[in-house]
Amino acid sequence: MTKIRNLADLRKIKTEVQRKNSLREGGYKVCVTVHMGTCGIAAGARDIMRVLLDNLEKSGRKDIRATTSGCLGLCSHEPLVTVERLNEKPVRYALLNDEKMDRIFKEHVIGGKPVMEYVLTEGMDTED
């Protein structure tokens, strides 16, 4: 059981519960978020989303959710993608292109192994 020492600990627990519940809804085991703020789109996020959706269609998998979000404030690292696998820490990837997204899909989204050379962060932003 996690000990709650302060408000930040409570927020961390809330965020983690929401993340796990959102993955479980609809039977999803993986959620891939392409960050598509204006800066992300300018840096190529639409192409990254196209590659993700193409790979998802080819895989035939129905337990992977593709979604979008806005800007994370990390404009110099765009395009950004976050991969969340059920019961694992989320992984945020930076400076992506089509080839990198293909590899991330095959190795991490499908295979379960993060592609460490493209990783910007692991875990939630609210973690210690």
Beta strands, then each sheet from edge to edge (+ up, - down):
strand 1: 30-35
strand 2: 64-69
strand 3: 81-85
strand 4: 91-93
strand 5: 119-122
sheet 1: 2+ 1+ 3- 4+ 5-
end
